[in-house]
């Protein structure tokens, strides 16, 4: 029983040993990759195995690789906390080309790894001879021979037909751990470099063209929020160029110390500008809210993070930058909700853009923080894809927004045109009504002026006639004198009533400046007559009134003749003499004619109270009278209007307290 158990145990141990040997052989042979004649290996990273001891040397790692201690899953480890993670990668390559005496095949190793801290690539031959193909560090100046567009490359090395080599690489990562390792022939390298150059040229040309359009459009529309979003995209494009190494190549190839400063500067600038713009977009009608102030204040964290990166650059600082960057699309989505509440569904496109941005940015951050397991998509390519997606989404949103604005503008313009047409129709009707009203008002005003002038002119002859009748009716029967007085009272009362009815209640400055003269055609040629005929009639009209007031009324006769309508001269001079007699308390009133060259001057003098300059100007207007006057303020206005209508000149000279003189310039007939 014991012997049989011992035999069974021995058999089991033998089987376990054979299984371990088989697994060891399988793991050792699984890492080998065969080269086809004249062809490289574009996806060499699929065949790599990894070891995460950052402190081990090349010899130690080579021995561990041969012992099968490497693993197929990459686990990078930092040498110190908050330092760059390091990993060793190795693969065994067999040149399966038949050894028929042909020359060794040339190859180049290319590495697509964004922002590496250091890269060392070795090839170990079967004889143990080790070649150092590449020793790159981010602290050295830019070496064009170590680069193929955006990838690192080694010099050419040879693998003879049938030869087996081990390719080992020590990768000190930066913020990105996704990479692509390829073994290429010189012809394949030239073709891949050409296609990579075309790809990057097309991408940057597209991005720059879109940004130029963004800047121009938002500047023309004076949309400063949109302009700052264009600035945000420009910063993002600069960061992509930094990841591709283009800034290092073209801007500061001899200053590698700026590399870390530029990288963290772009990261924190992206988050800072994005958070600030999102906060500004959350204002309501230009007013700050708690939400807008809170989001805008988060941009201060980006400034603080950048200051920290100057003293402690590393994965922890980069992680803080990624977190702030991840807040940008979230706050942008919140801002788009505010826009939609304020501006309606026209801003629904902004929400779509924000949603796409969230997906893209979170995906890119997942690449950066966790890496990509099988490196099927490199992080720089993912960043470019996310950038292009957001750029296209923003362009689409802008186009949709412009179309919506155009439609709304067209509707608004159409409605405004209809409103303007309706307003124009109402204005036309109102204008016609106003014109009809103005014509009716002018006609009524004309009739009112004519009635006022006639009533005013009738008062003086009636008063003169009454005085003349009183002087000659002393011996008439009392009954006849009574009836005549009643008749004169009635005519004076009727004239006064007409004047009161045609006098405005509240005359304003500048009103009633229209003519009160209505003498027919002023250009009508009259027969010549002597001025003394008119003046004599006026003397008879006011002689009795002057005597009744104790005034001396004198006339200076003249033989000068004129063709000015006699009625106009009569009305002007009679009004002047009437006013002189009315307002002169003591003294005399003198009127007559003086000759001056080829014209005559009819003068009216009085010794009344006189007028100031302001009064002389005021009395030219209708319905303006002195404080103690019981008239209607029409006399002087009628005189000046009649003189102007007939081309005559009427001047007034007056000294307060001494008297007044009126000069009427009249042309004489030869």
BELCORQUI-V432328 format. One record per residue. N is the residue number from 0. PHI is phi in degrees with one decimal (NA if undefined). PSI is psi in degrees with one decimal (none if undefined). D_LAST is the distance of its C-alpha to the last C-alpha in Angstrom with 1 decimal. Layout:
n->{N	N}
phi->{PHI	PHI}
psi->{PSI	PSI}
d_last->{D_LAST	D_LAST}
//
This chain:
n->{0	1	2	3	4	5	6	7	8	9	10	11	12	13	14	15	16	17	18	19	20	21	22	23	24	25	26	27	28	29	30	31	32	33	34	35	36	37	38	39	40	41	42	43	44	45	46	47	48	49	50	51	52	53	54	55	56	57	58	59	60	61	62	63	64	65	66	67	68	69	70	71	72	73	74	75	76	77	78	79	80	81	82	83	84	85	86	87	88	89	90	91	92	93	94	95	96	97	98	99	100	101	102	103	104	105	106	107	108	109	110	111	112	113	114	115	116	117	118	119	120	121	122	123	124	125	126	127	128	129	130	131	132	133	134	135	136	137	138	139	140	141	142	143	144	145	146	147	148	149	150	151	152	153	154	155	156	157	158	159	160	161	162	163	164	165	166	167	168	169	170	171	172	173	174	175	176	177	178	179	180	181	182	183	184	185	186	187	188	189	190	191	192	193	194	195	196	197	198	199	200	201	202	203	204	205	206	207	208	209	210	211	212	213	214	215	216	217	218	219	220	221	222	223	224	225	226	227	228	229	230	231	232	233	234	235	236	237	238	239	240	241	242	243	244	245	246	247	248	249	250	251	252	253	254	255	256	257	258	259	260	261	262	263	264	265	266	267	268	269	270	271	272	273	274	275	276	277	278	279	280	281	282	283	284	285	286	287	288	289	290	291	292	293	294	295	296	297	298	299	300	301	302	303	304	305	306	307	308	309	310	311	312	313	314	315	316	317	318	319	320	321	322	323	324	325	326	327	328	329	330	331	332	333	334	335	336	337	338	339	340	341	342	343	344	345	346	347	348	349	350	351	352	353	354	355	356	357	358	359	360	361	362	363	364	365	366	367	368	369	370	371	372	373	374	375	376	377	378	379	380	381	382	383	384	385	386	387	388	389	390	391	392	393	394	395	396	397	398	399	400	401	402	403	404	405	406	407	408	409	410	411	412	413	414	415	416	417	418	419	420	421	422	423	424	425	426	427	428	429	430	431	432	433	434	435	436	437	438	439	440	441	442	443	444	445	446	447	448	449	450	451	452	453	454	455	456	457	458	459	460	461	462	463	464	465	466	467	468	469	470	471	472	473	474	475	476	477	478	479	480	481	482	483	484	485	486	487	488	489	490	491	492	493	494	495	496	497	498	499	500	501	502	503	504	505	506	507	508	509	510	511	512	513	514	515	516	517	518	519	520	521	522	523	524	525	526	527	528	529	530	531	532	533	534	535	536	537	538	539	540	541	542	543	544	545	546	547	548	549	550	551	552	553	554	555	556	557	558	559	560	561	562	563	564	565	566	567	568	569	570	571	572	573	574	575	576	577	578	579	580	581	582	583	584	585	586	587	588	589	590	591	592	593	594	595	596	597	598	599	600	601	602	603	604	605	606	607	608	609	610	611	612	613	614	615	616	617	618	619	620	621	622	623	624	625	626	627	628	629	630	631	632	633	634	635	636	637	638	639	640	641	642	643	644	645	646	647	648	649	650	651	652	653	654	655	656	657	658	659	660	661	662	663	664	665	666	667	668	669}
phi->{NA	-69.9	-65.2	-64.5	-65.3	-66.3	-65.5	-63.7	-64.1	-66.2	-64.4	-63.1	-63.9	-64.2	-63.2	-62.4	-64.6	-63.4	-65.2	-64.9	-64.8	-65.9	-65.2	-64.2	-66.0	-66.0	-66.4	-72.4	-83.6	-71.2	-84.3	-82.0	-131.6	-93.9	-93.6	-87.1	-59.7	72.1	-132.8	-97.8	-127.6	-76.8	-120.3	-66.4	-65.3	-67.6	-99.7	-78.9	-123.4	-131.1	-144.8	-105.5	-87.8	-74.3	-98.3	-75.1	-95.5	-61.7	-61.3	-63.8	-67.5	-63.8	-66.3	-65.9	-64.1	-68.7	-84.9	78.9	-83.7	-77.6	-118.3	-78.2	-98.8	-79.5	-133.0	-77.5	-131.2	-78.0	-73.1	-132.4	-58.4	59.1	-122.6	-69.0	-71.6	-126.7	-145.4	-100.9	-127.2	-147.1	-153.9	-97.8	-118.1	-118.2	-83.8	-80.4	-67.1	-61.9	-82.1	-113.9	88.7	-72.1	-70.2	-60.4	-85.8	-84.2	-141.3	-135.4	-95.3	-117.0	-129.0	-98.5	-139.1	-79.9	54.4	-73.3	-81.6	-159.4	-141.2	-125.4	-125.0	-128.2	-126.7	-113.1	-90.1	-61.6	-76.1	94.3	-69.2	-114.1	-111.3	-89.9	-84.7	-150.8	-129.8	-111.3	-141.3	-69.0	-89.9	-99.2	-67.5	-70.2	-115.4	-57.5	-66.4	-90.1	-130.6	-127.8	60.5	-107.6	-107.3	-82.8	-143.3	-98.6	-67.0	-67.2	-139.3	-116.7	-127.9	-74.0	-55.4	81.7	-82.7	-115.5	-130.2	-113.1	-102.4	-123.3	-136.4	-105.4	-108.6	-103.9	-75.4	-99.7	-77.4	-122.0	-114.0	-86.1	-150.2	-135.4	-112.8	-134.6	-112.5	-126.2	-78.2	-56.9	-67.8	-64.3	-63.4	-63.4	-67.7	-67.7	-64.9	-64.8	-65.5	-65.4	-63.7	-62.6	-61.1	-69.8	-63.2	-63.9	-63.4	-69.2	-64.0	-62.8	-64.9	-65.7	-61.5	-64.1	-66.7	-61.2	-62.3	-59.1	-60.3	-64.0	-63.8	-71.4	-67.3	-66.1	-81.8	56.3	-99.4	-74.1	-65.2	-61.4	-63.7	-69.8	-66.1	-63.1	-61.1	-61.2	-64.6	-64.5	-63.7	-62.5	-64.7	-62.5	-67.3	-63.5	-62.8	-66.0	-61.5	-74.1	79.8	-71.7	-66.5	-62.8	-69.4	-104.8	-100.2	-140.1	-65.1	-104.9	-130.8	-64.9	-65.7	-82.5	-61.8	-64.8	-60.9	-66.6	-62.4	-67.9	-61.7	-65.6	-60.3	-73.4	-66.0	-59.0	-68.2	-64.8	-65.3	-62.2	-67.7	-64.5	-65.9	-61.5	-64.5	-63.4	-74.7	-89.7	-68.4	-107.4	54.9	78.9	-102.3	-73.0	-122.6	-61.4	-66.7	-64.8	-66.9	-64.7	-67.7	-63.3	-68.6	-64.0	-63.6	-64.8	-62.1	-65.1	-64.5	-63.3	-62.3	-65.4	-63.2	-63.4	-64.6	-68.1	-106.7	-140.3	-74.2	170.9	-60.2	-65.1	-65.2	-63.3	-62.5	-61.7	-65.8	-63.7	-63.9	-63.3	-66.1	-68.4	-74.9	-61.8	-64.9	-65.2	-68.1	-64.9	-63.4	-63.3	-64.4	-64.6	-64.7	-63.6	-58.3	-66.1	-65.5	-81.8	-115.3	87.9	-69.3	-63.1	-99.3	-63.4	-63.7	-65.1	-68.7	-63.8	-60.4	-62.4	-64.4	-62.0	-62.6	-61.7	-61.1	-65.1	-67.6	-63.5	-62.2	-64.9	-65.0	-63.5	-56.2	-68.0	-79.9	-101.4	79.0	-122.3	-56.7	-103.4	54.5	-69.3	-128.9	-79.3	-59.6	-57.7	-68.3	-65.0	-63.6	-63.1	-63.3	-63.6	-61.8	-63.4	-64.0	-66.9	-65.4	-65.5	-63.5	-66.3	-62.0	-62.6	-59.9	-62.9	-64.2	-62.4	-63.7	-63.3	-63.2	-64.3	-62.7	-65.2	-62.2	-64.1	-65.1	-62.4	-63.0	-64.2	-64.9	-61.7	-65.2	-68.1	-62.6	-61.9	-65.5	-65.9	-62.9	-64.4	-65.6	-63.4	-63.4	-65.4	-65.5	-63.9	-64.1	-64.6	-62.8	-62.9	-64.6	-64.9	-62.9	-62.2	-64.9	-64.5	-63.0	-64.7	-67.5	-63.1	-63.8	-65.1	-65.1	-61.4	-64.3	-65.8	-65.0	-62.1	-66.4	-64.5	-65.7	-62.6	-63.9	-65.0	-69.1	-74.9	-61.8	-68.8	-61.8	-64.9	-63.2	-65.1	-63.5	-65.0	-64.2	-63.2	-65.0	-63.1	-75.0	-101.9	-106.6	-65.8	-97.5	-74.5	-64.0	-56.6	-62.8	-66.0	-63.1	-66.0	-64.0	-65.9	-62.9	-63.0	-64.8	-65.4	-60.0	-63.0	-65.1	-66.7	-66.0	-64.0	-63.7	-64.8	-62.7	-61.1	-64.3	-63.7	-68.0	-97.0	-89.0	-63.0	-70.3	-132.7	-67.3	-108.0	-62.0	90.0	-85.4	59.1	-89.0	-72.2	-67.8	-104.4	-93.3	-143.7	-109.4	79.2	-83.5	-73.3	-86.8	-67.7	-84.5	-96.3	-72.7	-68.3	-144.5	-80.1	-64.9	-64.2	-61.2	-69.3	-65.8	-64.4	-61.0	-65.9	-60.3	-63.6	-65.6	-113.4	-62.7	-63.1	-63.2	-64.3	-63.3	-61.7	-94.6	80.2	-101.5	-96.6	-111.5	-122.9	-126.4	-101.9	-73.2	-154.6	-96.7	-66.8	-114.9	-148.4	-112.1	-66.7	-48.1	-62.2	-63.8	-63.8	-61.7	-58.2	-67.0	-65.5	-67.4	-63.2	-64.6	-65.3	-65.6	-59.9	-62.9	-62.2	-64.6	-67.1	-99.3	-92.7	-89.8	-138.2	109.9	-149.1	-127.4	-125.4	-141.8	178.9	-122.7	-124.3	-95.9	-134.4	54.4	-102.2	-146.3	-113.1	-120.5	-89.1	-110.9	-126.1	-109.3	-146.4	-111.6	-78.6	-73.2	76.0	-138.0	-80.6	-61.8	-63.5	-68.5	-61.4	-71.7	-69.5	-73.2	-70.1	-93.6	-68.8	65.4	-108.5	-142.6	-71.8	-64.8	-96.3	-83.9	-104.3	-84.7	-117.1	73.5	-105.9	-57.1	-66.5	-60.5	-64.1	-62.7	-66.5	-67.4	-64.1	-62.3	-64.8	-64.7	-100.4	72.2	-101.4	-112.8	-119.2	-112.4	-131.7	-128.4	-149.7	-124.2	-54.6	88.2	-119.0	140.1	-138.7	-131.9	-107.9	-119.6	-108.8	-85.3	-125.6	-70.2	-106.0	-89.5	-82.3}
psi->{-41.9	-39.7	-41.8	-38.6	-37.7	-39.5	-40.8	-41.6	-38.1	-41.0	-41.7	-41.9	-39.2	-41.9	-42.5	-41.1	-43.0	-38.3	-41.7	-39.9	-39.2	-41.9	-39.5	-41.8	-40.5	-43.3	-33.1	-38.7	-18.6	-21.7	-9.6	143.7	136.8	140.9	134.4	152.6	125.6	13.5	147.2	-162.4	110.0	-26.8	60.4	-23.8	-20.6	-23.0	1.9	152.5	156.4	157.8	136.3	29.2	105.2	-16.3	-6.6	154.1	175.6	-45.4	-41.9	-43.6	-35.5	-42.3	-40.9	-37.2	-43.0	-26.1	-1.0	22.9	-8.7	154.5	156.8	-18.8	131.7	128.5	91.0	142.6	138.4	150.1	-37.5	158.4	143.3	33.1	171.5	136.0	148.6	143.3	146.3	136.6	141.6	152.5	143.1	128.2	131.3	124.8	101.1	7.6	138.9	131.3	90.2	25.0	3.5	163.9	154.4	151.0	133.4	143.9	160.7	135.7	128.1	143.9	118.1	94.4	119.4	133.2	50.4	149.0	-41.3	148.2	127.2	127.6	131.2	154.3	126.4	122.5	170.6	-28.8	-6.7	-5.8	130.2	129.1	131.5	107.8	-35.4	131.9	93.5	140.3	145.9	-9.8	-1.2	161.3	164.2	128.6	108.2	-33.1	-19.8	4.7	143.9	96.2	-104.7	5.4	154.4	149.3	153.2	165.1	166.8	142.0	165.3	146.0	117.5	153.1	131.8	-4.3	145.6	129.1	158.9	125.4	121.0	141.9	133.8	113.7	118.0	105.3	159.6	-132.8	-9.2	133.1	0.5	134.9	168.8	125.1	129.6	147.8	114.7	149.3	162.7	-36.0	-44.0	-36.3	-43.3	-41.5	-43.1	-36.1	-39.9	-47.2	-37.2	-39.4	-42.3	-43.5	-48.5	-36.3	-44.5	-41.3	-50.2	-34.8	-42.7	-46.1	-43.9	-40.8	-42.6	-40.8	-39.0	-42.5	-44.3	-51.4	-46.8	-44.0	-49.9	-31.3	-41.2	-37.4	-5.4	38.1	92.8	-26.1	-46.9	-36.1	-41.1	-30.7	-35.4	-39.0	-39.9	-43.7	-36.1	-41.3	-40.4	-41.1	-38.3	-37.2	-38.3	-42.1	-33.8	-42.9	-40.2	-5.0	9.4	-35.4	-41.1	-39.5	-42.2	-26.2	-44.0	59.7	-23.5	12.6	68.9	-17.8	-17.0	-7.5	-51.7	-40.0	-43.4	-41.5	-52.8	-31.2	-45.2	-42.1	-51.0	-28.4	-40.7	-49.9	-40.3	-48.8	-42.1	-44.5	-39.3	-44.7	-41.0	-40.4	-42.2	-31.4	-14.5	1.2	148.2	113.4	40.0	0.7	141.9	145.5	169.4	-39.0	-44.4	-40.4	-39.5	-45.4	-41.2	-36.2	-20.5	-23.9	-21.5	-33.2	-34.1	-39.5	-43.3	-42.1	-39.1	-39.3	-41.1	-37.6	-22.1	-27.9	-26.2	70.0	136.7	-177.4	-36.5	-43.6	-40.2	-38.4	-40.8	-39.2	-38.8	-39.8	-45.3	-38.3	-34.4	-22.3	-19.8	-54.4	-30.3	-47.4	-31.7	-39.6	-40.5	-40.1	-37.5	-33.6	-39.5	-43.5	-43.7	-38.9	-33.7	-39.9	-0.6	-165.7	-9.8	-20.0	15.5	-29.9	-32.7	-32.2	-37.3	-43.9	-44.7	-40.2	-43.9	-40.7	-40.5	-47.2	-46.1	-47.9	-42.6	-39.4	-43.6	-41.4	-33.8	-40.5	-49.9	-40.0	-44.3	-14.3	175.7	122.0	-51.3	6.5	27.2	-28.1	122.7	149.1	-44.2	-37.9	-37.8	-39.2	-43.6	-42.1	-43.1	-42.7	-46.5	-38.9	-45.1	-37.3	-45.4	-39.8	-40.8	-41.5	-43.1	-44.4	-42.8	-41.9	-45.6	-41.6	-42.2	-42.0	-41.0	-43.0	-39.5	-43.7	-46.1	-37.9	-41.9	-42.5	-43.5	-40.7	-42.2	-44.7	-38.0	-38.9	-43.9	-41.0	-40.0	-39.3	-42.9	-41.0	-38.8	-40.1	-44.8	-37.2	-38.3	-43.1	-41.9	-39.5	-43.9	-41.0	-41.5	-40.3	-44.0	-41.5	-40.4	-42.4	-42.7	-39.5	-41.3	-42.0	-42.8	-39.2	-39.6	-45.9	-36.4	-42.0	-42.4	-42.3	-41.0	-42.9	-44.4	-42.7	-41.6	-43.3	-28.4	-25.9	-40.5	-48.4	-35.5	-45.0	-41.6	-41.7	-38.5	-42.5	-41.1	-40.5	-39.5	-33.7	-28.5	-4.6	24.1	-33.1	3.7	163.0	143.7	-38.7	-41.1	-42.7	-36.5	-45.1	-39.6	-39.9	-40.6	-39.3	-44.8	-39.8	-42.2	-46.0	-39.6	-40.6	-39.7	-43.3	-42.0	-40.4	-42.4	-42.0	-41.4	-40.7	-29.3	2.4	127.1	151.4	-46.4	83.8	137.6	162.4	133.4	-12.5	162.6	32.6	-0.1	161.6	138.3	6.4	140.5	77.9	16.7	-144.0	115.3	-18.4	-0.1	130.0	121.0	161.9	148.7	142.5	160.3	137.3	-25.7	-27.1	-45.2	-44.2	-35.0	-41.2	-41.7	-37.5	-43.6	-35.1	-38.6	4.1	-50.0	-39.9	-41.3	-41.3	-40.6	-26.8	-1.1	22.8	153.3	119.4	114.5	149.5	138.1	112.1	162.9	149.2	4.9	143.7	158.7	162.6	8.8	136.2	129.0	-35.0	-37.3	-45.8	-43.4	-47.4	-42.5	-53.7	-38.6	-38.7	-41.8	-45.4	-39.6	-46.5	-40.6	-46.4	-39.6	-40.8	-4.2	122.4	-40.6	155.8	-134.5	167.7	127.4	133.1	149.6	-167.1	137.3	145.2	135.0	104.3	-115.5	21.2	166.0	153.5	116.8	116.8	143.3	116.0	145.9	164.9	36.1	-161.9	-14.3	175.8	146.8	170.9	-41.6	-38.5	-38.9	-38.9	-37.8	-38.9	-7.4	-20.4	149.8	149.3	22.0	126.6	165.6	167.5	-35.6	8.0	141.0	11.8	-162.9	5.4	28.9	-22.4	-58.4	-37.0	-42.0	-39.8	-48.3	-38.2	-41.4	-42.2	-43.9	-40.0	-34.2	13.4	25.5	159.3	125.4	117.2	155.4	134.2	127.3	143.8	118.2	129.8	-9.8	-31.6	-176.4	147.9	130.1	136.0	117.1	112.7	121.2	129.5	143.8	151.6	141.4	none}
d_last->{178.5	177.4	177.7	175.6	172.9	172.9	172.5	169.6	167.9	168.4	166.9	163.8	163.3	163.5	161.0	158.5	159.0	158.4	155.3	153.9	154.6	152.9	149.8	149.8	150.1	147.4	145.0	145.6	145.2	142.2	140.0	140.6	138.0	138.7	136.4	135.8	135.8	132.5	130.8	129.9	129.6	126.1	127.1	129.7	129.0	130.7	134.0	133.6	135.8	134.8	136.2	134.3	136.1	133.4	135.8	138.3	138.5	138.6	142.4	142.9	140.3	142.0	145.4	144.0	142.3	145.6	147.4	145.0	143.4	139.9	138.2	135.9	133.4	131.2	131.4	129.5	130.3	128.5	130.5	129.0	126.9	123.2	124.0	123.6	126.3	128.7	130.8	133.2	133.1	135.7	136.6	139.4	138.3	140.7	139.8	141.5	140.9	144.1	145.5	145.9	145.2	141.4	139.1	138.1	135.0	131.9	130.1	127.4	127.1	123.6	122.7	119.7	119.5	116.2	116.1	119.8	121.0	123.8	125.6	129.0	130.5	134.0	136.2	140.0	142.3	145.8	147.2	145.5	143.0	139.7	136.3	133.2	130.4	127.5	127.0	123.5	122.0	118.5	118.7	118.8	115.9	114.8	117.2	115.8	119.4	120.3	117.5	116.8	113.2	113.7	117.6	120.2	122.6	125.8	126.7	128.8	132.5	135.2	137.6	140.5	141.8	144.3	143.3	142.7	140.4	139.2	135.4	134.7	131.4	130.6	127.3	125.5	122.8	119.3	117.5	118.3	121.9	121.3	122.0	123.1	125.8	126.2	128.6	126.8	127.5	125.0	123.6	123.2	121.5	119.0	118.2	117.9	115.7	113.4	113.1	112.6	109.8	108.1	108.5	107.1	104.2	103.2	103.5	101.4	98.8	98.5	98.3	95.7	93.5	93.6	92.8	89.8	88.6	89.3	87.5	84.5	84.2	84.6	82.2	79.6	80.1	80.1	83.4	85.2	88.3	88.8	88.0	90.8	93.2	92.4	93.3	96.6	97.3	96.6	99.1	101.6	101.2	101.8	105.0	106.2	105.6	107.6	110.5	110.5	110.8	107.6	106.1	109.3	109.3	105.7	104.4	107.3	110.4	111.7	111.1	113.4	113.2	109.7	111.3	112.4	109.1	107.0	109.2	109.0	105.4	104.5	106.7	105.3	101.7	102.1	103.3	100.8	97.7	98.9	99.6	96.4	94.3	96.2	95.6	91.9	91.9	93.4	90.4	88.7	84.9	85.0	87.2	90.6	93.7	97.3	98.3	95.6	96.4	100.1	99.9	97.5	99.9	102.7	101.0	102.1	105.7	104.9	103.8	106.9	109.0	107.5	108.3	111.9	112.2	111.6	114.8	116.9	116.1	118.5	119.3	118.7	115.2	114.5	115.7	113.3	110.5	111.6	111.5	108.0	107.0	108.5	106.3	103.1	103.4	104.6	101.5	99.3	100.8	100.1	96.5	96.1	97.2	94.5	91.9	93.1	92.8	89.3	87.9	90.2	92.2	89.8	91.9	95.3	95.4	95.5	98.7	100.3	99.4	100.9	104.1	104.5	104.0	106.6	109.2	108.5	108.5	111.5	113.3	112.5	113.6	116.8	117.4	116.7	118.8	121.8	121.7	122.4	126.0	126.2	123.2	122.1	118.5	117.6	115.3	112.6	112.4	112.2	109.5	107.5	108.1	106.9	103.9	103.0	103.6	101.3	98.7	98.8	98.8	95.8	94.0	94.9	93.8	90.5	90.0	90.8	88.6	85.7	86.3	86.4	83.2	81.5	82.7	81.6	78.3	77.7	78.5	76.2	73.4	74.0	73.9	70.8	69.0	70.0	68.8	65.5	65.1	65.8	63.4	60.7	61.2	61.0	57.9	56.3	57.1	55.9	52.6	52.1	52.9	50.5	47.7	48.4	48.6	45.3	43.5	45.0	44.2	40.6	40.3	42.1	39.9	36.7	38.1	39.2	35.7	34.2	36.8	36.5	32.7	33.1	36.0	34.2	31.1	33.4	35.3	32.6	31.9	35.7	36.4	33.8	35.2	38.7	38.1	36.5	39.4	41.9	40.5	40.8	44.0	46.3	48.1	48.2	51.5	52.6	53.0	49.4	48.1	50.4	49.2	45.5	46.2	48.0	45.1	42.6	45.1	45.5	41.7	41.4	44.6	43.4	40.1	42.0	44.6	42.0	40.5	44.1	45.0	42.0	42.3	44.4	47.7	47.5	44.1	44.5	42.3	40.0	40.3	37.7	34.9	33.7	30.5	30.8	27.5	27.7	24.4	24.9	22.6	19.9	18.2	17.8	14.3	13.8	12.1	9.3	11.4	11.9	13.6	16.3	17.6	18.7	19.9	21.9	23.6	24.6	26.0	28.1	29.3	30.7	31.5	35.1	35.8	34.8	37.0	39.8	39.7	39.5	36.1	33.4	30.1	27.1	23.4	20.8	18.2	14.5	11.9	9.1	8.0	8.5	10.1	13.1	16.2	17.1	20.7	20.2	18.4	21.2	23.9	23.0	22.5	25.5	27.7	26.9	27.5	30.6	32.0	31.4	33.2	35.9	36.8	36.4	39.8	39.3	36.5	33.0	29.9	26.5	23.1	19.6	16.2	15.6	12.7	13.5	11.6	8.5	9.9	11.8	15.6	17.4	20.9	24.2	27.2	30.8	34.2	36.0	38.4	35.9	36.3	37.9	36.5	38.7	37.5	33.9	34.6	36.9	34.7	32.1	34.8	35.7	38.7	38.9	39.2	40.8	44.5	44.2	41.5	42.6	39.5	39.2	37.0	34.1	31.3	30.0	30.8	28.7	25.7	25.9	26.4	23.5	21.2	22.8	22.6	18.8	18.1	17.6	19.5	21.9	24.1	27.1	28.9	32.2	35.4	38.5	39.8	36.8	33.8	30.8	27.1	24.6	21.1	18.7	15.8	12.8	9.6	6.5	3.8	0.0}
//
